[in-house]
Amino acid sequence: MDRFQEMQVFLAVTEEQGFAAAARRLNMSPPSVTRAVAALEERIGTLLLARTTRSVHVTEAGQRYVEDCRRILTELEEAEESAAGSHAIARGQLTLSAPVLFGELFVTPVMIDYLAQHPAVTIKALLVDRVVSMVDEGIDVAIRIGNLPDSGLHALKVGEVRRVICASPTYLKTHGQLQHPDELLQAQLVVATSSPLLSNWEFNGPQGAISIRPQPRLLVTANQAAINAACLGWGLTRVLSYQVASKVAAGELEIVLQEFEQPPLPIHVVYQSGRKVPAKVRTFVDFCSAQLSQSSALNPAPRD
């Protein structure tokens, strides 16, 4: 096994957090994967992975080597793609990241349509409600909601979303419409804990910023569970507008306190900069940006 193959095996073990899972991913036997990593460590002369009977952890030296392996293998892939002409033709595996519900509702249809047009590309989608490190986790393209920090990444804005308070018409008929964010302190609330964008309930009022510390009777880990509870008439919840656009359009939910909302959050398609952008990245970014920019849920008409 050459050094590049050893690097690929080592990266697979770190990404899959186990030898057996890496073996399945690489279509190798677990003993072969174990021997490859052991040979790599012996040649380098240091421990890269700390093993126990139940888990595998990357050592400090191993973490540095992970970063170097990703860089070297990316440069190798770029060189091979350039020689093969794949900077003109999309091919290879594309790894992308997006928030869970956004990925399910908006990115999955984009991926399916894109794959139908690019048969030489495969996609690995990481749908998580956290900001992933594109370099550390080998992400080619990411969908980010919220204001972006300064970085060397390229970003294309494709829409925006609002942080909204909503409830079912039945709940609002029974308990009455809210006139001020302070009334949320006495209201029946269901809160999802998964999104950091919704953890602080802040509003803009005529006299300035308003901050509310919600006191929910129902806490759930998934946004969809909170939305379902609100649709069932249990109480009010705070979500991003795209998450309930179809429910609002169908009359299952109503948005309240709109006059107190903070400015919308931008949605960007983000990808790493480099000397040469592979065709699989360039074509997916263009395709995804065009599709998302046409969504009325992400690019609503201005309110009167």
Buried (B, 14 or more C-beta within 10 A) or exposed (E): EEEEEBBBBBBBBBBBEBBEBBBBBBEBEBEEBBEBBEEBBEEEEEEBBEBEEEEBEBBEBBBEBBEEBBEEBBEEBBEEBBEEEBBEBBBBEBBBBBBBBBBBBBBBEBBEEBBEEBEEBEBEBBBBBEBBEBBEBBBBBBBBBBEBEEEEBBBBEBBBBBBBBBBBEEBBEEBEEBEEBEBBEEBBBBBBBBBEBBEEBEBBEEEEEBEBEBEBEBEBEBBBBBBBBBBEBBBBBBBBBBBBBEBBEEEBBBBBBEEBBEEBBBBBBBBBEEEEBBBBBBBBBEBBBEBBBEBEBBEBEEEE
